[in-house]
Amino acid sequence: MHTAVDRKTNIVRRVIIIRANINDTTPADGLIMGDEQAVYADKAYDKRSRRKALECRGIFTGLMHRPNPGYPLTRKQTAFNKRISKLRAPVEHVFGILKMHYRLRRTRYIGLTRTAVQMTLAVMAMNIKRSLVLAKT
């Protein structure tokens, strides 16, 4: 499950469900909607082409740097990763809520379609609850 989360409101903007045997970087471009000012993501989404594409669109690239074999991270890249990890917290918070309150530690169904429906409905319920909290403030 890959999600695009609004950092300020914690509302999930987009969900992509893929099979476990597909590389995490594959669906990443589908999460970008185009109206973002910044994109923060972990090391699994790091690609040079993605960084360049985001910069060309005027979007701040907050992708954590991934070390390559034989090329460890520089001090600057390590410091950048540390700063970005704090900004990525809302996404991890969403996954924590889904696991703890919606019992999504494991999928209930076999098959991508049924699992996608389960995850999408859980995210919709979470967004409704969150929007009600935001409406009160």
N, C-alpha and C positions, 0 to 999 in steps of 0.2 A: 504494500500500500504506500503510495507516494502522495503527499499532500502539499498544497500551496495554502499557507495560512497568513492572514493579515496580522502583522506584528502588533499593531495597536489595539485591535479589538478581539483577537484570538478567534475570529471567524474563519472557518475553512472555506477557501474560495474554489478550490478544485481538488478532486480526488482521482487518482489513476490506480487501478488495481491491475497488477501483472502477475504472471507466473513466476515462481521462485527461481526458475532456471534462466531468467532474462537478467542481463546486467543492469544494475541500478542506474547507470548513466543514460540508458536508452530512453526512458520516458520523461527525462528531465525537461526537455524543451517544450513538451506538452503542458507543463505546469505553469509556464510563463504566459501571462495573459496580455502583456503589452502596456498596461497602465501603471506598472510598478515604478517606483523611484529607485528601489534597491532590491537585490535578490541575495538572500543569505542561504547557504546550503553547506552540507558537510562534504567531506573529502570524496565521497563516492560520486559526486556530480562534477568534479573538477576535470575540465578539458580545455585545452588552449582555444579550440574553435568556439566553444561556448563563451569563454571570457571575451573573445574578440567580438562575437555577435552581440553580447550584452552591451559592451562599450560602444559599439556602432549605433545602437539604439538609444544611447544616453542613459542607460541603467547602471547604477553602481554595482560592481561585481563583488559580492561578499562571499564568494566561494572559498572554502578553506583549501589551502594548498596541500597537495598530496605528494609525498616523496616518491621519486622514481628510483628503480634499482641503480645503485651506483651514484645517485645524486641526492644526498640528504637535504633536508630543508635548511635554509639559511636562518640566521637569527631573526632577520626581519620577517621572514615568512612564518616562523614559529610564533613570534609576537603577534602578527596579524591573526593567525589561527586562534590564539588565546582571546583576543578581543572579539572576534566574530562568534566564538562559542557562546558568549554571554548573550549576544543578540539573537542567536538561534533558539534560545530557550522556549519561546512560545510554541514552536513546532513540537518540541519534546514534551511540553506540557499537554498538548492535544493528545499525543499518543498515550500519555499517562492516564488521562481521563478515559480514553477509549478502553484501556486495559482494566482500569480499576472499577469504573462505574458502569461500563457497558459490557463487561466480561468478554472482551475481545483479545484475550491472551492467545487464544487459538480460534481458528475458524470452526464454525459449527457444521458447515457443509463441505461436500466434495464437489469440486468443479469451480471453474473461474466465474461463471455467470452467477451462480447462487451465492458465492462468496462476495462478489462485487455488489450484489443487491443488499446483502447483510451489512457490509461496511458502509455503503452509501446511505442506507436508512439510519444507521447509528450516527453517522456524521450529520445528517439532516436533523435528527433529534437534538444532538449536541448544539448545533447552530441555532435552533429555535430557542433552546434554554438560554444560550448565551445572549441572543438578541433581546430576550425579555429582561435579562439583567441589565443590558446596556440601555434599554428604553427607560428604566427606572432612574438612571443617573442623568 
